[in-house]
Amino acid sequence: MVRRVELFSAALGLALVASGCRKPAPAEIVYTGSAPALPVAPGAAAPGAPAPGGAGSPAPGGVEVPEVPGSTGSAGSSATPPPASPPDAAECTAPAASSGAFSKAQLIAASADCAVWHYCTFESAARALVSATSAYRDEPSTQRQTDAQQSFASAMASWQRAELFRFGPAARSGEPGGQDLRDLIYAWPVRAECKVDEQTVSQAYATPEFHGVDFAISPVTGRTLGALEYLLFNSSTQNRCSAFASINAGGGWAALSAEQLQTRRRAYAAEVAVDLNTRAQQLLGAWRDGFRTRFTESGPGNPVFSSEQQVLNAISNALFYLDLELKDYKLATPLGLTPECSATACPDAVESRFTSYSLSHLRENVVGFRRLFQGCGADYAGVGFDDWLRDVGAGELAERMVGNLGGIELALDRVQGSLAQALVQDRASVLAIHTAVKAVTDDLKTELVTVLNLELPATSEGDND
């Protein structure tokens, strides 16, 4: 089992880690600004016509702007928007904001407690997701579908905050204490759609092997939150595999009626939710069953962290989510600033292309970053990297970074409609978010790591953007 995880980590790592000065987003296709013709199952809309719950009408310039499932047609309107703040589970206690003189040990403990709180909140949301998707599978109705979608939105919002705590068991197995659990929960930016369509035809989701860790049998791209979004929000009878894929060349997809397709998707979604809950329990359990002690008590004899410096580097590496995933993958590629998008904008490259939630994900990412950088208490009170900067006499840098984080939030608030729509109708507003994020990440990977004597993550070495 360990060997299988190592193989998965190595394979996914090759897809995600960049080479050279540019970090390309992993994708099997190049976003050109227009979508290819997709194979259609019986009962689907005619080519070029939007399928029920599918893409919207073309925007100026011929670029198609994805329509939000359940939308009324106006920009950004949605029947089931994600919650502005994911509810914190009653059984998950927010860590107390510590006070007093700064110490590195205090920062490490605060980071650990904040991570555990976020994982606990997500585990609670994942349990609710199992109930909602199971009910939708067993008694399909419009209300059950809405409940499942709203449950997904809450779980995804919770996880988007937890994304910033990718150290320890959430990290890849090549990192200290890593168990690849993040990628088993959310494998983005690797896309899930074609693998989900293939497993919808094969019904692999109904086998015990689906929940295993043999990735040759059950790839993570056919599971995780990305797969669940596709299953719950995509009502199109088209698939997103090429015409040469076995489900199309062999006729398996075409043999499914629209009703069979939706029945299988509901059953598949329920299994994905079960798998997510299992991984959430594993992640939370790993921290509670001893990893927190290893994280906060480094030194000789510790099998994971031999020094306090090693722990601090692991925490600071997690902050670089803002640089690689958020700035580059979530913004630069859809904006046409990377080779992966050859058009002025590629709205189909946004993170959540089957919902209007991509902007909400960015906001939750910033909240997670603030809780790690500033403090995990109310209004970001508590110990964070900003306190460390002030402790070493770099208070001006701390204030500038905090102010620039506020600039990201202001830029996000100025965007009208969904991210995909804004890319076409008001690209400048999305570019302003990218610029605001870059102001933070420039300081992060230059002054902060230098002043605090921290290592620059391998994914950022040689990156000058």
C-alpha positions in Angstrom: 0.0 0.0 0.0 2.8 2.4 0.9 4.5 1.6 -2.5 1.3 2.4 -4.3 1.0 5.7 -2.6 4.6 6.5 -3.5 4.0 5.7 -7.1 0.9 7.9 -7.1 2.8 10.7 -5.5 5.6 10.5 -8.0 3.3 10.4 -11.0 1.2 13.3 -9.8 4.2 15.2 -8.7 5.6 15.0 -12.2 2.4 16.5 -13.5 2.3 19.3 -10.9 5.9 20.4 -10.4 7.1 22.8 -13.0 10.4 22.9 -14.8 12.3 26.0 -15.7 11.1 29.5 -14.9 7.5 28.9 -15.9 5.2 26.6 -14.0 2.6 25.2 -16.4 -0.7 24.0 -15.1 -1.2 20.3 -15.5 -3.8 19.7 -18.2 -4.3 17.1 -20.9 -5.7 19.8 -23.2 -4.7 23.3 -24.2 -7.3 25.9 -23.5 -7.9 27.8 -26.8 -10.9 29.8 -25.7 -13.4 27.6 -27.5 -14.6 24.1 -26.6 -14.3 21.1 -29.0 -17.4 19.2 -30.1 -18.3 16.6 -27.5 -19.9 13.2 -28.0 -23.6 13.2 -27.2 -25.7 10.5 -25.7 -29.3 9.8 -26.9 -31.7 12.7 -26.0 -28.9 15.3 -25.9 -29.3 18.7 -27.4 -28.2 19.2 -31.0 -24.6 20.2 -31.6 -24.1 23.9 -30.9 -27.1 24.1 -28.7 -26.8 24.4 -24.9 -27.7 21.2 -23.1 -29.9 21.4 -20.1 -27.8 22.8 -17.3 -24.9 23.0 -19.6 -23.0 25.9 -21.2 -24.6 29.2 -21.8 -24.8 31.4 -24.9 -21.7 32.7 -26.7 -20.3 36.0 -25.4 -18.9 38.8 -27.5 -15.9 37.6 -29.5 -17.3 34.1 -29.9 -16.0 32.8 -26.5 -18.5 30.8 -24.7 -19.3 31.9 -21.1 -20.2 28.9 -18.9 -23.7 29.2 -17.5 -24.3 28.4 -13.9 -26.6 25.4 -13.3 -29.8 26.8 -12.0 -29.0 30.3 -13.0 -31.7 32.7 -14.2 -29.4 34.0 -17.0 -28.2 37.2 -15.4 -24.5 37.5 -14.6 -23.5 35.6 -11.5 -27.0 34.7 -10.4 -27.4 31.2 -9.1 -30.1 29.3 -7.3 -27.7 27.6 -5.0 -24.7 29.9 -4.3 -22.0 28.7 -1.9 -22.2 30.1 1.6 -20.1 33.2 2.2 -18.7 31.5 5.2 -18.8 27.7 5.6 -20.5 26.9 9.0 -18.1 25.7 11.6 -19.2 22.3 13.0 -20.4 22.4 16.6 -18.0 19.7 17.6 -15.0 21.6 16.2 -13.6 24.1 18.6 -11.8 27.1 17.2 -8.3 27.4 18.7 -7.9 30.1 21.3 -5.9 33.1 20.1 -2.6 33.0 22.1 -1.0 36.1 23.4 2.2 37.2 24.9 5.7 37.4 23.6 6.3 35.7 20.2 8.1 32.4 20.0 8.6 30.0 17.1 7.2 27.2 19.3 4.1 29.3 19.8 3.7 29.8 16.0 4.1 26.0 15.4 1.5 25.1 18.0 -0.9 27.7 16.6 -0.5 26.5 13.1 -1.1 22.9 14.2 -4.3 23.8 16.1 -5.6 25.9 13.2 -5.0 23.0 10.8 -6.8 20.5 13.0 -9.8 22.9 13.3 -10.1 23.2 9.6 -9.8 19.5 9.1 -12.4 18.9 11.8 -14.8 21.4 10.1 -14.3 19.7 6.7 -14.9 16.2 8.2 -18.2 17.4 9.6 -19.1 18.8 6.2 -18.1 15.6 4.5 -20.4 13.6 6.8 -23.3 15.9 5.8 -22.4 15.4 2.2 -22.8 11.6 2.5 -26.3 12.1 3.9 -27.3 14.5 1.2 -26.0 12.6 -1.7 -27.4 9.3 -0.4 -30.8 10.9 -0.1 -30.6 12.3 -3.6 -29.6 8.8 -5.0 -32.4 7.0 -3.1 -35.2 9.6 -3.6 -34.3 11.8 -6.6 -36.2 15.1 -6.7 -35.4 18.8 -7.4 -35.3 19.5 -3.6 -32.9 16.5 -3.0 -30.7 17.7 -5.8 -30.6 21.2 -4.4 -29.8 19.9 -0.9 -26.9 17.8 -2.3 -25.6 20.8 -4.3 -25.7 23.1 -1.2 -24.1 20.4 0.9 -21.3 20.2 -1.7 -20.9 24.0 -1.7 -20.4 24.0 2.1 -17.9 21.2 2.0 -16.0 22.7 -0.9 -15.9 26.1 0.8 -14.6 24.5 4.0 -11.9 22.6 2.0 -10.8 25.7 0.1 -9.8 27.2 3.5 -8.0 24.0 4.5 -6.0 24.0 1.3 -3.6 26.5 2.9 -2.6 23.9 5.5 -0.9 21.5 3.2 1.7 20.2 5.6 1.9 16.9 7.5 -0.5 14.1 6.4 -2.2 16.4 3.8 1.2 16.8 2.0 2.6 14.4 -0.6 4.5 11.4 0.7 7.9 12.8 -0.3 7.4 15.6 2.3 7.8 15.3 6.1 4.8 13.3 7.4 3.1 13.4 4.1 0.4 10.8 3.3 -1.0 12.2 0.0 -4.4 12.9 1.7 -4.9 16.3 0.1 -4.8 14.8 -3.4 -7.2 12.1 -2.3 -9.7 14.8 -1.3 -9.1 17.3 -4.1 -6.8 16.5 -6.9 -7.2 19.8 -8.8 -5.7 21.2 -11.0 -5.8 17.7 -12.5 -9.2 17.5 -14.3 -11.7 14.8 -13.5 -14.3 14.9 -16.2 -13.3 12.3 -18.7 -12.3 9.7 -16.0 -15.7 10.3 -14.4 -17.5 9.8 -17.7 -15.5 6.5 -18.2 -16.4 5.2 -14.8 -20.0 6.3 -15.2 -20.1 3.9 -18.2 -18.1 1.1 -16.5 -19.8 1.6 -13.1 -16.5 1.2 -11.4 -17.8 3.4 -8.6 -20.0 0.5 -7.5 -17.1 -1.9 -6.8 -15.1 -2.2 -3.6 -11.9 -1.3 -5.4 -13.2 2.2 -6.1 -12.4 3.1 -2.5 -8.9 1.6 -2.5 -5.5 3.1 -3.0 -4.5 1.1 -6.1 -4.6 4.0 -8.5 -4.3 1.8 -11.6 -7.7 0.5 -10.7 -9.2 3.6 -9.1 -7.5 6.8 -10.1 -8.1 9.8 -7.9 -9.3 11.8 -10.9 -12.4 9.7 -10.8 -13.0 10.6 -7.1 -12.5 13.7 -5.0 -14.3 17.0 -4.8 -13.6 17.7 -8.4 -15.4 14.6 -9.5 -18.3 15.4 -7.2 -18.8 18.8 -8.7 -19.0 17.4 -12.2 -21.5 14.7 -11.1 -23.8 17.1 -9.1 -23.9 20.1 -11.4 -23.4 18.8 -14.9 -26.8 17.7 -16.3 -25.5 17.6 -19.9 -25.8 14.3 -21.8 -22.5 15.0 -23.5 -19.2 13.6 -22.3 -15.8 15.3 -22.1 -13.7 12.4 -23.6 -12.3 12.4 -27.1 -14.1 10.6 -29.9 -11.3 8.0 -29.7 -11.9 7.2 -26.1 -13.2 3.7 -25.5 -16.6 4.9 -24.2 -17.2 6.6 -27.5 -15.4 4.4 -30.0 -17.0 1.3 -28.4 -20.4 2.8 -28.1 -20.8 2.5 -24.3 -21.7 6.1 -23.8 -24.2 6.2 -26.7 -25.9 3.2 -25.3 -27.0 5.0 -22.2 -30.3 6.8 -22.1 -30.5 10.2 -20.5 -32.4 8.6 -17.5 -29.8 5.9 -17.1 -27.0 8.5 -17.2 -28.6 10.6 -14.4 -29.3 7.5 -12.3 -25.7 6.4 -12.5 -24.4 9.9 -11.8 -26.5 10.1 -8.6 -25.2 6.7 -7.4 -21.7 7.6 -8.4 -21.9 10.9 -6.4 -23.0 9.1 -3.3 -19.9 6.8 -3.5 -17.6 9.8 -4.0 -19.1 11.4 -0.9 -18.4 8.2 1.1 -14.8 8.2 -0.1 -14.4 11.9 0.8 -15.7 11.2 4.3 -13.2 8.4 4.7 -10.3 10.5 3.6 -11.4 13.4 5.9 -11.6 11.0 8.8 -8.1 9.7 8.0 -6.7 13.2 7.8 -8.2 14.4 11.1 -7.4 11.1 12.8 -3.8 11.3 11.8 -3.4 14.7 13.5 -5.2 13.6 16.6 -3.5 10.2 16.9 0.0 11.5 17.3 1.0 13.7 14.4 0.4 16.9 16.3 2.9 15.8 19.0 5.5 15.0 16.3 4.8 18.4 14.7 5.1 20.5 17.9 7.9 18.5 19.6 10.6 18.3 17.0 14.2 17.2 17.8 16.4 14.1 18.2 14.3 11.0 18.3 11.4 12.5 16.4 10.9 10.2 13.3 9.4 13.1 11.2 10.9 16.4 12.2 14.5 16.5 13.5 14.5 20.2 14.1 12.3 23.2 14.7 13.6 24.8 11.5 12.3 21.8 9.5 8.8 22.4 10.9 8.9 26.1 10.1 9.9 25.4 6.6 7.0 23.0 6.1 4.5 25.6 7.4 6.0 28.4 5.3 5.9 26.2 2.2 2.2 25.9 2.7 1.8 29.7 2.3 3.1 29.3 -1.3 -0.3 27.9 -2.3 -1.1 31.6 -2.9 1.7 31.7 -5.5 1.4 28.5 -7.5 -2.2 27.3 -7.2 -4.0 30.6 -6.7 -2.0 33.1 -8.8 -0.8 30.8 -11.5 -3.3 28.0 -11.9 -6.5 29.7 -10.9 -5.8 33.2 -12.4 -2.9 33.3 -14.8 -4.0 30.5 -17.0 -7.7 31.6 -17.4 -6.3 35.1 -18.1 -4.2 33.9 -21.0 -0.9 34.7 -19.2 0.5 31.2 -19.6 1.2 28.9 -22.6 -1.8 26.7 -21.6 -4.2 29.4 -22.8 -3.5 30.6 -26.3 -6.4 33.1 -26.3 -6.9 36.5 -24.6 -8.9 34.6 -22.0 -9.9 31.0 -21.4 -13.1 30.9 -19.3 -13.2 27.1 -19.5 -9.9 27.0 -17.6 -11.4 28.3 -14.3 -11.2 26.1 -11.3 -15.0 25.3 -11.0 -16.3 25.4 -14.6 -19.6 23.7 -13.8 -20.6 26.2 -11.1 -20.2 29.9 -10.4 -18.1 29.1 -7.3 -14.6 29.9 -8.6 -14.6 33.4 -7.1 -15.8 32.1 -3.8 -13.0 29.6 -3.8 -10.5 32.4 -4.1 -12.0 34.2 -1.2 -11.9 31.1 1.0 -8.2 30.6 0.0 -7.4 34.1 1.2 -9.2 33.5 4.5 -7.1 30.3 4.9 -3.9 32.2 4.1 -4.7 35.0 6.6 -5.4 32.5 9.3 -2.0 30.9 8.8 -0.1 34.2 8.1 -1.8 36.4 10.7 -3.6 34.2 13.3 -6.5 31.8 13.5 -8.7 33.7 15.9 -11.5 36.1 15.2 -10.5 38.9 12.9 -7.2 37.0 12.4 -6.1 37.5 16.0 -3.4 35.2 17.4 0.1 34.2 16.5 1.2 34.2 12.8 4.1 35.0 10.5 3.3 38.7 10.8 4.2 38.5 14.5 7.4 36.7 13.6 8.3 39.5 11.2 7.6 42.2 13.8 9.7 40.2 16.3 12.8 40.4 14.1 12.3 44.1 13.3 10.5 43.7 9.9 7.2 45.3 11.0 7.0 47.3 7.8 7.0 44.2 5.7 4.3 42.6 7.9 2.1 45.6 7.6 2.6 45.8 3.8 1.7 42.2 3.3 -1.4 42.5 5.5 -2.4 45.6 3.6 -1.9 43.8 0.3 -4.0 40.9 1.4 -6.8 43.4 1.9 -6.1 44.6 -1.6 -6.9 41.1 -2.9 -10.2 41.1 -1.1 -11.1 44.5 -2.6 -10.2 43.3 -6.1 -12.4 40.2 -5.6 -15.3 42.3 -4.5 -15.2 44.4 -7.6 -15.8 41.5 -10.0 -19.3 41.3 -11.4 -20.8 37.9 -12.1 -18.9 34.7 -12.1 -15.2 34.5 -12.8 -15.8 32.8 -16.2 -18.1 35.6 -17.2 -15.8 38.4 -16.0 -12.9 36.9 -18.0 -14.8 37.7 -21.1 -16.9 40.7 -20.2 -14.5 42.5 -17.9 -11.1 40.9 -18.1 -9.4 43.9 -16.4 -11.3 43.2 -13.2 -9.8 39.6 -13.1 -6.4 40.9 -14.0 -6.6 43.3 -11.0 -7.0 40.2 -8.7 -3.9 38.7 -10.3 -2.0 41.9 -9.8 -3.1 42.1 -6.1 -2.1 38.5 -5.4 1.3 39.1 -7.0 2.0 42.0 -4.7 1.7 39.5 -1.8 3.6 36.6 -3.4 6.4 38.8 -4.5 7.1 39.7 -0.9 6.5 36.2 0.2 9.2 34.6 -2.0 11.7 37.4 -1.7 11.8 39.4 1.5 9.9 37.1 3.9 11.9 34.0 3.2 15.1 36.0 3.4 14.3 37.9 6.6 13.0 34.8 8.4 15.8 32.5 7.0 13.3 30.1 5.5 13.7 27.8 2.5 12.1 28.6 -0.8 9.9 25.8 -2.0 11.1 23.8 -5.0 8.1 24.9 -7.0 9.1 28.6 -6.7 12.8 28.3 -7.3 13.8 30.1 -10.4 10.3 31.6 -10.8 10.6 35.3 -11.6 7.0 36.1 -12.5 
